[in-house]
Every structure is written in structure tokens, then in C-alpha cells.
Amino acid sequence: MDRLLKNNFIKRLFSSIIILPFLFLIIYHGNVFFLSLLVIIAIISFYELKYISFNNPVFIFGSLILIFFLYSSWELRNMQNGFFLILFVLSICIFTDIGGYIFGKTFKGPKISHISPNKTYSGVIGSFLLPIIVIFLFLTSSSNSEIYDKIIFFNDFNLFLTIFIVSLVSQLGDFMISYLKRKSNKKDTGSLIPGHGGLLDRIDGIIFATIFYYLIIKINL
């Protein structure tokens, strides 16, 4: 089992090393590059959603969420400092996932739910701690004050609270996709990304976190 987990972690790490630099460049350049990325995500996501949808209402509801996610992503990127806004919410989701994985595999402990049998309470703690520690300390350091201002925050408390809540929403999104997979008797949403499964397995939390963060920005503008 330990060897299997190690091999899976190596696959996840290798996939991330390949994907993240390209993703960073696409988000940075925006415009047609970012739009093309969203189109590709839409095609794959709708296909995988159909695969794990156990009835039509689930597919319709999931499709509406996906559409709102794609719209929120496009709108965020086209806002002033949109590159930093997208990067901020993505960073929270990535460190939430990494923190949950590392803490869960290191400290183990009781499982949270049969819906997502690999999730532990220690993993949840790690999912909150890592993004708060890494992102909060990074943005509040004096050398990164310009980036801090571009992400639209009023004070450090709002930054802390936003990281915490976006991380929570990301984890809830993960649970929702896990629920759909369990109800449809599927282990993964697909096999596109080695170590992760399908695309929805990778972006489940990002979908809900992006929508939530977009709504926060719109309310506070």
C-alpha cells in the first residue's frame, strides 16, 4: 500500500510539474490563449460530468455550475489585475490540495465520510493550514505589498478570512464530485491526468472556489 501511495504521489508530482508552467503562461497572456483553455476545459468537463451523472437532473445542475465557473473565470481574468486574481484563487486551491494530501498521508487518523474514503480529519486540517501559512505570509511580507494591493483586500483579517473560506469551498467542491462518483459507482471522472484521474478530479475544488471568489469580488467592487 505504501509503495502504491508513493507511486501515485510521484505521478501527481510529475503531472503538476508539466502542467503548471503551461497553465501559468496561458493565464498570464490571457485573451485568446485563456479563452482556448476554457473551451478545452468545457469540452472535457461536460464529457466527464456526463460520465459520473447518475440521472439527468444531476447533469443539468452540474452543467449550470460548469457554465457559471467558465463565466466567472473569464470575468475574473478580464478584470483589472485579473492575472493576480486568477493566480490567487488557484494558489489557494493548489495548496489546499497539497496540504490535505501531505497531512492526510502523514498523520492519517479517522476518516471523515464514506463518500470520500481517503479524506481524514488530519487532511482537512492540513488543507486549511498550508494555504493560510504559505499564501498569507507571502502576501503580507513587505516585499510583496504590490501584489497584495492588486488582489483587492482591505486588511490582513479579510485576507486571512478569504483564504480560509475559499479553501473551505474548494474542499466542499471536492466532496461534491466525490459524492457524484460514489453514487455512479465510478472511482475517477476519467484517466486524463496521471495520478489524478480525470480533469474534474483535478479541478473539482477550483470550480466552486472560483465561482465563490468571483462573487466576493463583485460584491466588494
N, C-alpha and C positions, 0 to 999 in steps of 0.2 A: 504493500500500500504506500509506504514512504517513497519507494522508487517511482511509483506511478505519479504521486504528487510532485516529485522532483521533476520528472519528465514533462508534466503538464505545465509547471512553472517555467521551465526553460522554453517551451513553445510559446507561452504567453509573453515572456520577456522578448523573445526573438521577433514575434509578430509586432509588438509595440515599438521596438527599435526601428523596424522597417516602416511602419505606418505613420508614426507620429511626426517625423520630419516632413513628409509629404503633406500631411494634414496641416501642419504649421504654415508651410509655404502657400497652400491653397487659401487658407483663411487670411493670410497676410495680403495676398494680391487681390482677393475679393472679386467683385464683378462677375465676369463670365466663368471664371475658374470656380468660384464659390457656388454659383448657380448650377454649374455642371455637376459639382459634388452633391448638391441637394437632389438633383434629378436622379443620379445614380442611387443615392440613399433611398429615395422614394420607391424606385422600381424594385430594389431588393427587399425593402422593408414590407411593402404591400404583399409581395410574394410570400415572405416568411410569416407575416401575420395571418394570411390565409391558411398556411400550413398548421398553425397552432390554434386556430379559431375552431371551437367545438360547436358553434352554431352561427347563423347569420347575424343576429343582433350583436354578438361579440365582435365580429369582423367589421360591422358598420361603425360601432362605437370606437373600436381601435383605429379605424381608418380616419375618423374625425380627429382623434388625438394626433395621429401622424401628420395630418394636414396642418393642424394648428402648430405643431412642432416645426414643420418646414417653414411655415409663415413666420413664426417667432424667430427662427434662426436667420432668415433673410432680413427681417426688420432690424434685428439686433446688429447684424453686420453693417447695415446701411445707416445706422445712427452715427452721430459724432463719436469718434474713438471706438467705433464698432469692433475693430480688431481686438482691442483690450477687453471689451465686454464679453466677446465670444471666448477669448482665451481664459478669462476669469472663471466663467461657469464651467468650462471644460476642465480646468485645473482642479476645481473642487470635486468634480465627478471622478476624475482620474485618481486623485489622492484618496478619495472615499473608497474606491475600489481596491487600491493598493493597501490601504490601512486595514480594511476588512479582511483581505486575503492574508496579510502577514500576521496580524494579531490572531485571527481565527486558527491558522495552521500552527502558530507558535504556542498559544495558551490553551487552545481547544476549549473544553468545558461543555456545558449543556447546550443543546440545540434550541433554537428559537421556535421553530414550527416545522411540521411535516411538509408544508408547502414548499419550503426551500431547505432541504435536509442538511445542506452544507453550511448553513448560516448558524453561527453561535453568538452568544451574548458578548464574548470577548471580541469577536469580529466586529460587532456593532460598535463597541467602544472604540476600537481602532479606526473604524470608518469615520467617527466624529473627530477623534484626536488628531490624526495625521493631517487632514486638510486645515484644521484650525491652527495647529502648530506651524506647519510649513508656510501656508499662504498668509496667515495673519502676521507672522513675524517678518515675512518677506516684504509685504506691502507697507508695514508700519516702520520699517527701518528708514532712516533719514536718506539713504542713497536712492530709495525708490519712491520718494514723495511725489514725483511727477506722474508715475503710473497710478498711484493711489488716487490722485485727484481725477484721473481720467475714467475711473470706474464709478464715479458718482456716489460718494458717501459723505455723510455729514460729520461723522466722528468714528472713533475706534469701536465704540459699542455697536453701532449699526453694522460695521464691517464684520465684527465677531458674530452678531446675530444672523446676518445674511449667510455667512459661511455655514453656520450650524443648520439653518433651516434648509438651505439648498442641498446640503449633504443629506438631511433627513428625507427630503423629497426624492432625491436620487435613489436612496435605499428603498423607499416605498415603490418607486417605479420598477426597481429590480424585483421586488416581491410580487408585483402585479404580473410581470411577464412570467415569473416562476409559477404563479398560480395558473396562468393560461396553459403553460407547458404541462403541468401536472394533470389538469383537467382533460387535456387532449392526449395524455399518455405519450408525450414527447420529451426526450432528455434535453435536446437543444432546439433552437429555432432553425438551425441549419448547420453546415460544416464549412462555411466560407473562410473563417479565420482560425488557424491552428491554435489550440489551447483555449479558445474562447467559444467556439461553436459558430452560430450564425451571426449576422450583423446585429439583429435585435438583442442577442445575448450580450453584445458589446455596448450598445447604445441605449439599453432599456432605461437606465437611470438618467442618462443625458437628455432623453426625450422629455421627461417630466420636469427635470431641473431647468432646462432651457425655457420651457413654457412659463414656469413659475418666476424665473428671473426676469424674463421679458415683461411679465405683468407688474413686477416690482418696479422696474424702470419706468414703465408707462404711468404708473400711479404717482411716482415721485417726480416726474418731469414737470 
